[in-house]
Amino acid sequence: MEDPAIYLIIGIFVIFAAWIPLFLGSLPLSLPMIAVGGGLLLGVIVTSGDPFGPPAGLMRTLSEFALLVSVLGAGLKIDRRFSLFGWLSTWRLLVVVMPLSIAAIAFAAHGLLGASWGVAIIFGAALAPTDPVLAADYSSGPPGAGEEGETKFALTSEAGLNDGLAYPFVMLGLSLASGGTQGPADLARWALVQLVWDIAGAVLVGVVLGYVMARVNGILPSERRLSASNSGIVAVGLAFLAYALAGYAHANGFIAVFCEAVAIRNFTSGFDYSRRLDHAAGQFERVAMVLVLGLLGVSLIRGLFNDIGWLDVAFAAVALLVVRPIAVGIAFVGSREDHWTRAALGYFGLRGIASLYYAAAVAPQLNGAAARQLTTVIGLVIVASVVFYGMTAHVVAGALTGGEHEFEE
């Protein structure tokens, strides 16, 4: 064993993932905040390695795993049957709010940070999605909980899809930053291959796989069905299966996993086993989240914020607090949703694991200065998000219960 301290701290982190929430009560603290603090401690004890240094493999792998199980859980939580009209609030968030957010954050990155347009688009795509991991406490309840209001449904369905939708724009920014996209033909190819097929192929893979899994399970004798195993670890298998098949199809794995979960819920009548899968996915997600944010805390000790300036802080404030409320206000003009729902959707713009995943995945492919800027500023936004929402989310959610009462336990 090379360094027992690493395993000691990781073991403590995993135990804390289950234990600490019992002690928080009404304190203005959250498990993500404690995870970052634990990472600071780990960085003091273990003095080697940088989570964002080359090749940043551990940060990328853990955050990727957290996202996979999180989007699977998001899909399993949704009791509302899929329909174009019934999911209208989701489409507003994905088709209007997200592109507006990407554009606004990209302009802010170019104007305030001096980032090239390629890197600015990466900033926009990485920071526009709300986070399905950190927002889990404010999403829909377990499968079979029933209709819990438009806010929770919209937040859950959006969080399950928007991380995957960010990917084509991350790749566009990376291509621009490296000089790979230089004209209309390149943009047309990006639109057809990395946008249209990336999404459509993922939906196809996810829906077909979910249908096949539901049908096979349904036609087998009850004692031979996969659901008869009552094994929650199948959640990881389902997520990995859809992710891998989407990869072979050169489609978006995160979207495929979410669509697989939604298809399973739509093509099965019961929800008992879905609850078991959702519970297991939540447990894996929480452990991975604690470890990822712990690594972020380590990176702070390693000097991640050494070069932070006032313009970086201003950009973080714009990206975290300004862009989403305005974009939601624009997207829901003419909507039937009341002002309580709109306020909640505008407020709950948590950024977290997805942004760290894209930073860890893209930074090694950029030059040193751009990579450092990307990881530093995204890290700043995530820490600010963890602290801000950790201290205010329950208070704001309680205030919003004066409207729909959606956040009451």
Backbone hydrogen bonds, N-H to C=O, Kabsch-Sander energy under -0.5 kcal/mol:
donor,donor_aa,acceptor,acceptor_aa,energy
6,I,3,D,-1.3
7,Y,3,D,-0.9
8,L,4,P,-2.4
9,I,5,A,-2.5
10,I,6,I,-2.5
11,G,7,Y,-2.5
12,I,8,L,-2.1
13,F,9,I,-2.6
14,V,10,I,-2.5
15,I,11,G,-2.0
16,F,12,I,-2.6
17,A,13,F,-1.8
18,A,14,V,-0.7
18,A,15,I,-1.0
19,W,15,I,-2.2
20,I,16,F,-1.9
22,L,19,W,-1.6
23,F,20,I,-2.2
24,L,20,I,-0.9
25,G,21,P,-0.8
27,L,24,L,-2.7
29,L,27,L,-2.3
34,I,30,S,-2.0
35,A,31,L,-2.5
36,V,32,P,-2.2
37,G,33,M,-2.1
38,G,34,I,-2.7
39,G,35,A,-1.9
40,L,36,V,-1.8
41,L,37,G,-1.7
42,L,38,G,-2.4
43,G,39,G,-2.4
44,V,40,L,-1.2
45,I,41,L,-2.0
46,V,42,L,-3.1
47,T,45,I,-0.7
53,G,50,D,-1.6
56,A,53,G,-1.7
60,R,56,A,-1.8
61,T,57,G,-2.7
62,L,58,L,-2.6
63,S,59,M,-2.1
64,E,60,R,-2.3
65,F,61,T,-2.3
66,A,62,L,-2.5
67,L,63,S,-2.1
68,L,64,E,-2.2
69,V,65,F,-2.2
70,S,66,A,-1.7
71,V,67,L,-2.8
72,L,68,L,-1.7
73,G,69,V,-2.1
74,A,70,S,-2.4
75,G,71,V,-2.1
76,L,72,L,-2.1
77,K,73,G,-1.7
78,I,74,A,-0.8
78,I,75,G,-0.6
79,D,77,K,-0.7
87,W,83,S,-1.4
88,L,85,F,-1.6
91,W,87,W,-1.9
92,R,88,L,-2.1
93,L,89,S,-1.8
94,L,90,T,-2.4
95,V,91,W,-3.3
96,V,91,W,-0.5
96,V,92,R,-1.4
97,V,92,R,-2.1
98,M,93,L,-1.7
100,L,96,V,-2.1
101,S,97,V,-2.4
102,I,98,M,-2.7
103,A,99,P,-2.5
104,A,100,L,-2.7
105,I,101,S,-2.7
106,A,102,I,-2.2
107,F,103,A,-2.4
108,A,104,A,-2.2
109,A,105,I,-2.6
110,H,106,A,-2.3
111,G,107,F,-2.8
112,L,108,A,-3.1
113,L,108,A,-0.7
113,L,109,A,-1.0
114,G,110,H,-0.6
115,A,109,A,-1.8
120,A,116,S,-3.0
121,I,117,W,-2.1
122,I,118,G,-1.7
123,F,119,V,-2.4
124,G,120,A,-2.5
125,A,121,I,-2.9
126,A,122,I,-2.7
127,L,123,F,-2.0
128,A,124,G,-1.5
131,D,350,L,-1.8
135,A,131,D,-1.4
136,A,133,V,-1.3
138,Y,135,A,-1.9
139,S,136,A,-1.3
140,S,152,K,-0.6
145,A,142,P,-1.8
153,F,149,G,-1.7
154,A,150,E,-2.9
155,L,151,T,-2.7
156,T,152,K,-2.2
157,S,153,F,-2.7
158,E,154,A,-2.4
159,A,155,L,-2.3
160,G,156,T,-1.6
161,L,157,S,-0.8
161,L,158,E,-1.1
162,N,158,E,-3.1
163,D,159,A,-0.5
165,L,161,L,-1.9
166,A,162,N,-1.2
167,Y,163,D,-0.6
167,Y,164,G,-0.9
169,F,166,A,-0.6
170,V,166,A,-2.1
171,M,167,Y,-2.5
172,L,168,P,-1.9
173,G,169,F,-2.4
174,L,170,V,-2.4
175,S,171,M,-2.4
176,L,172,L,-2.4
177,A,173,G,-2.6
178,S,174,L,-1.6
179,G,176,L,-1.0
180,G,175,S,-2.8
181,T,175,S,-0.9
182,Q,180,G,-0.6
187,L,183,G,-2.1
188,A,184,P,-2.6
189,R,185,A,-2.1
190,W,186,D,-2.3
191,A,187,L,-2.6
192,L,188,A,-2.3
193,V,189,R,-2.8
194,Q,189,R,-0.6
194,Q,190,W,-1.1
195,L,190,W,-1.1
196,V,191,A,-2.8
197,W,192,L,-2.0
198,D,193,V,-0.8
199,I,195,L,-1.6
200,A,196,V,-3.1
201,G,197,W,-2.8
202,A,197,W,-0.5
202,A,198,D,-0.7
203,V,199,I,-2.4
204,L,200,A,-2.3
205,V,201,G,-2.6
206,G,202,A,-2.7
207,V,203,V,-2.7
208,V,204,L,-2.3
209,L,205,V,-2.4
210,G,206,G,-2.5
211,Y,207,V,-2.5
212,V,208,V,-2.7
213,M,209,L,-2.6
214,A,210,G,-2.2
215,R,211,Y,-2.7
216,V,212,V,-2.8
217,N,213,M,-2.0
218,G,214,A,-1.7
219,I,215,R,-2.0
220,L,216,V,-1.1
224,R,221,P,-2.3
225,R,221,P,-0.7
225,R,222,S,-0.7
228,A,225,R,-1.1
229,S,226,L,-1.5
230,N,227,S,-1.0
232,G,230,N,-0.6
234,V,231,S,-0.9
235,A,232,G,-2.1
236,V,233,I,-1.0
237,G,233,I,-1.3
238,L,234,V,-2.9
239,A,235,A,-2.1
240,F,236,V,-2.7
241,L,237,G,-2.5
242,A,238,L,-2.2
243,Y,239,A,-2.2
244,A,240,F,-2.6
245,L,241,L,-2.5
246,A,242,A,-2.3
247,G,243,Y,-1.7
248,Y,244,A,-2.2
249,A,245,L,-1.6
250,H,247,G,-1.4
251,A,246,A,-3.2
252,N,198,D,-2.4
253,G,251,A,-0.6
256,A,252,N,-1.8
257,V,253,G,-2.2
258,F,254,F,-2.0
259,C,255,I,-2.7
260,E,256,A,-2.3
261,A,257,V,-2.0
262,V,258,F,-2.4
263,A,259,C,-2.6
264,I,260,E,-2.3
265,R,261,A,-2.0
266,N,262,V,-2.1
267,F,263,A,-2.3
268,T,264,I,-0.5
275,R,271,F,-2.1
276,R,272,D,-1.4
277,L,273,Y,-2.5
278,D,274,S,-2.7
279,H,275,R,-2.6
280,A,276,R,-2.2
281,A,277,L,-2.7
282,G,278,D,-2.3
283,Q,279,H,-1.8
284,F,280,A,-2.5
285,E,281,A,-2.7
286,R,282,G,-2.3
287,V,283,Q,-2.1
288,A,284,F,-2.5
289,M,285,E,-2.6
290,V,286,R,-2.3
291,L,287,V,-2.1
292,V,288,A,-2.7
293,L,289,M,-2.7
294,G,290,V,-1.9
295,L,291,L,-2.2
296,L,292,V,-1.8
297,G,293,L,-2.1
298,V,294,G,-2.0
299,S,295,L,-2.2
300,L,296,L,-1.3
301,I,297,G,-1.4
302,R,298,V,-1.7
303,G,300,L,-1.4
304,L,299,S,-2.1
306,N,303,G,-1.7
308,I,305,F,-1.5
313,V,309,G,-1.8
314,A,310,W,-2.6
315,F,311,L,-2.5
316,A,312,D,-2.4
317,A,313,V,-2.2
318,V,314,A,-2.2
319,A,315,F,-2.9
320,L,316,A,-2.2
321,L,317,A,-2.6
322,V,317,A,-0.7
322,V,318,V,-1.4
323,V,318,V,-2.2
326,I,322,V,-1.5
327,A,323,V,-2.5
328,V,324,R,-3.1
329,G,325,P,-2.1
330,I,326,I,-2.1
331,A,327,A,-2.6
332,F,328,V,-2.1
333,V,330,I,-1.3
335,S,332,F,-2.0
342,R,338,D,-2.0
343,A,339,H,-2.4
344,A,340,W,-2.3
345,L,341,T,-2.6
346,G,342,R,-2.1
347,Y,343,A,-2.0
348,F,344,A,-2.6
349,G,347,Y,-2.4
356,L,352,G,-1.8
357,Y,353,I,-2.5
358,Y,354,A,-2.3
359,A,355,S,-2.2
360,A,356,L,-2.7
361,A,357,Y,-2.2
362,V,358,Y,-2.4
363,A,359,A,-2.3
365,Q,362,V,-2.4
366,L,363,A,-1.9
371,A,367,N,-2.9
372,R,368,G,-2.3
373,Q,369,A,-2.3
374,L,370,A,-2.6
375,T,371,A,-2.5
376,T,372,R,-2.4
377,V,373,Q,-2.4
378,I,374,L,-2.3
379,G,375,T,-2.1
380,L,376,T,-2.0
381,V,377,V,-2.4
382,I,378,I,-2.4
383,V,379,G,-2.5
384,A,380,L,-2.5
385,S,381,V,-2.4
386,V,382,I,-2.9
387,V,383,V,-2.4
388,F,384,A,-3.0
389,Y,385,S,-2.4
390,G,386,V,-1.5
391,M,387,V,-1.7
392,T,388,F,-1.6
393,A,389,Y,-2.4
396,V,392,T,-2.9
397,A,393,A,-3.0
398,G,394,H,-2.1
399,A,395,V,-2.1
400,L,396,V,-2.4
401,T,397,A,-0.7
401,T,398,G,-0.6
402,G,399,A,-1.5
403,G,400,L,-2.1
404,E,400,L,-0.8
405,H,400,L,-0.6
408,E,405,H,-0.5
